[in-house]
Amino acid sequence: MLVDLHTHSTFSDGRYTPSQLVKMAAEAGIGILGITDHDSVNGIEEALNAAAAVTGAPEIAKGVELCLIKLKKCAMPAKNACTGCLIK
């Protein structure tokens, strides 16, 4: 079984929406897809809904990539709002 446990969607610095990631994963034969945006779980619900609607969709592994140090400059692209870090 193919597995991808580290993807970013448009809810952080990814290029594709959670729905698009699910569709592409299904087309690639991926069995488990991790949605692991930076400091956000906001894309998981969309991914779960997409997986329920797409034939052959992967199981969604819920995750998040946490920032644990304060950065002098936000690492997020300008198009996205920086959510800040957990430790300041």
GINOR-V787109 format. One record per residue. RES is the residue in three letters. NEAR is the number of other C-alpha atoms within 10 Angstrom. Layout:
RES;NEAR
RES;NEAR
This chain:
MET;6
LEU;11
VAL;15
ASP;15
LEU;13
HIS;14
THR;19
HIS;22
SER;22
THR;17
PHE;21
SER;24
ASP;17
GLY;15
ARG;12
TYR;15
THR;17
PRO;27
SER;21
GLN;16
LEU;23
VAL;31
LYS;20
MET;15
ALA;22
ALA;20
GLU;14
ALA;13
GLY;14
ILE;18
GLY;16
ILE;19
LEU;24
GLY;22
ILE;28
THR;24
ASP;25
HIS;24
ASP;19
SER;17
VAL;16
ASN;17
GLY;21
ILE;23
GLU;14
GLU;15
ALA;28
LEU;20
ASN;13
ALA;20
ALA;23
ALA;14
ALA;13
VAL;14
THR;11
GLY;17
ALA;24
PRO;28
GLU;19
ILE;20
ALA;17
LYS;17
GLY;18
VAL;19
GLU;16
LEU;14
CYS;15
LEU;12
ILE;11
LYS;12
LEU;12
LYS;6
LYS;7
CYS;13
ALA;12
MET;14
PRO;11
ALA;9
LYS;9
ASN;11
ALA;11
CYS;15
THR;13
GLY;18
CYS;15
LEU;11
ILE;9
LYS;8
